[in-house]
Amino acid sequence: MATAAKERDLLAVIGDEDTVTGLLLAGIGQISQDHRRNFLVVDSKTQTPQIEAAFQEFTERKDIAILLINQHIAERIRPSVDKYEQAFPALLEIPSKDHPYDPSKDSILRRVQKLFGE
């Protein structure tokens, strides 16, 4: 397991334009030689199956350690997000400029609260 974790050296992001742009400017962007990206910009024209496909790809990749997803986008694929239980990549729901964080919608936080009986 430790060896597998060492190979995971990327962040991935599924988010709105502002979130993805900020993270790309911070240096997380990567496009592999086979043109696979570690980010997806979601806007009003992005279809839910496209978001689902990116989520599936990013959660199956062995080079991604953390997957960041805007919470309002996670809501669009909530069944997949709720079903995801792997340790790697770690899944984190984050707020966006226009959509504040709502702890009651965060599936990871709900699981932790259930573990501690809250």
C-alpha positions as a Python dict, from the first residue, in 0.01 Angstrom:
ca = {
    (1, 'M'): (0, 0, 0),
    (2, 'A'): (282, 243, 82),
    (3, 'T'): (433, 193, -262),
    (4, 'A'): (97, 259, -429),
    (5, 'A'): (50, 577, -227),
    (6, 'K'): (396, 705, -330),
    (7, 'E'): (296, 684, -698),
    (8, 'R'): (-1, 914, -637),
    (9, 'D'): (147, 1257, -692),
    (10, 'L'): (-135, 1456, -853),
    (11, 'L'): (-438, 1651, -745),
    (12, 'A'): (-742, 1639, -970),
    (13, 'V'): (-1030, 1884, -976),
    (14, 'I'): (-1384, 1889, -1106),
    (15, 'G'): (-1510, 2241, -1066),
    (16, 'D'): (-1646, 2564, -1202),
    (17, 'E'): (-1426, 2789, -1411),
    (18, 'D'): (-1308, 3009, -1123),
    (19, 'T'): (-1212, 2714, -903),
    (20, 'V'): (-1030, 2524, -1176),
    (21, 'T'): (-853, 2837, -1302),
    (22, 'G'): (-731, 2920, -952),
    (23, 'L'): (-600, 2569, -897),
    (24, 'L'): (-435, 2561, -1240),
    (25, 'L'): (-264, 2892, -1162),
    (26, 'A'): (-144, 2733, -837),
    (27, 'G'): (23, 2464, -1047),
    (28, 'I'): (-193, 2152, -1022),
    (29, 'G'): (-266, 2119, -1394),
    (30, 'Q'): (-121, 1831, -1588),
    (31, 'I'): (-185, 1695, -1935),
    (32, 'S'): (-22, 1359, -2001),
    (33, 'Q'): (136, 1251, -2327),
    (34, 'D'): (-187, 1070, -2417),
    (35, 'H'): (-379, 1398, -2358),
    (36, 'R'): (-540, 1294, -2029),
    (37, 'R'): (-609, 1594, -1807),
    (38, 'N'): (-642, 1601, -1432),
    (39, 'F'): (-916, 1863, -1436),
    (40, 'L'): (-1263, 1926, -1572),
    (41, 'V'): (-1422, 2268, -1602),
    (42, 'V'): (-1797, 2242, -1548),
    (43, 'D'): (-2029, 2511, -1679),
    (44, 'S'): (-2400, 2536, -1757),
    (45, 'K'): (-2351, 2340, -2081),
    (46, 'T'): (-2168, 2047, -1919),
    (47, 'Q'): (-2384, 1736, -1923),
    (48, 'T'): (-2412, 1522, -1610),
    (49, 'P'): (-2277, 1210, -1790),
    (50, 'Q'): (-1961, 1407, -1871),
    (51, 'I'): (-1916, 1488, -1500),
    (52, 'E'): (-1982, 1122, -1411),
    (53, 'A'): (-1720, 1008, -1664),
    (54, 'A'): (-1457, 1247, -1527),
    (55, 'F'): (-1536, 1136, -1170),
    (56, 'Q'): (-1499, 770, -1271),
    (57, 'E'): (-1174, 835, -1457),
    (58, 'F'): (-1017, 1039, -1176),
    (59, 'T'): (-1116, 791, -904),
    (60, 'E'): (-972, 500, -1103),
    (61, 'R'): (-640, 663, -1193),
    (62, 'K'): (-337, 546, -996),
    (63, 'D'): (-151, 878, -1016),
    (64, 'I'): (-411, 1092, -836),
    (65, 'A'): (-388, 1134, -458),
    (66, 'I'): (-672, 1382, -401),
    (67, 'L'): (-983, 1464, -603),
    (68, 'L'): (-1133, 1805, -531),
    (69, 'I'): (-1489, 1866, -643),
    (70, 'N'): (-1708, 2171, -597),
    (71, 'Q'): (-1992, 2073, -368),
    (72, 'H'): (-2262, 2208, -598),
    (73, 'I'): (-2120, 1992, -879),
    (74, 'A'): (-2099, 1689, -649),
    (75, 'E'): (-2473, 1734, -595),
    (76, 'R'): (-2529, 1661, -966),
    (77, 'I'): (-2364, 1320, -926),
    (78, 'R'): (-2450, 1264, -558),
    (79, 'P'): (-2521, 887, -590),
    (80, 'S'): (-2169, 825, -728),
    (81, 'V'): (-2009, 1052, -469),
    (82, 'D'): (-2198, 885, -184),
    (83, 'K'): (-2106, 539, -313),
    (84, 'Y'): (-1733, 620, -335),
    (85, 'E'): (-1550, 473, -35),
    (86, 'Q'): (-1186, 432, -142),
    (87, 'A'): (-901, 586, 55),
    (88, 'F'): (-719, 693, -262),
    (89, 'P'): (-776, 922, -420),
    (90, 'A'): (-917, 1107, -122),
    (91, 'L'): (-1237, 1287, -218),
    (92, 'L'): (-1291, 1638, -87),
    (93, 'E'): (-1597, 1854, -153),
    (94, 'I'): (-1507, 2221, -161),
    (95, 'P'): (-1706, 2544, -185),
    (96, 'S'): (-1700, 2776, -483),
    (97, 'K'): (-1723, 3151, -512),
    (98, 'D'): (-2097, 3141, -580),
    (99, 'H'): (-2192, 2835, -371),
    (100, 'P'): (-2091, 2826, -1),
    (101, 'Y'): (-2002, 2499, 168),
    (102, 'D'): (-2297, 2315, 326),
    (103, 'P'): (-2177, 2051, 576),
    (104, 'S'): (-2514, 1873, 567),
    (105, 'K'): (-2454, 1779, 201),
    (106, 'D'): (-2097, 1651, 242),
    (107, 'S'): (-2105, 1270, 220),
    (108, 'I'): (-1761, 1229, 381),
    (109, 'L'): (-1855, 1446, 678),
    (110, 'R'): (-2183, 1253, 718),
    (111, 'R'): (-1987, 923, 729),
    (112, 'V'): (-1751, 1061, 992),
    (113, 'Q'): (-2043, 1184, 1200),
    (114, 'K'): (-2208, 843, 1174),
    (115, 'L'): (-1885, 677, 1291),
    (116, 'F'): (-1876, 898, 1599),
    (117, 'G'): (-2249, 865, 1662),
    (118, 'E'): (-2331, 1230, 1604),
}
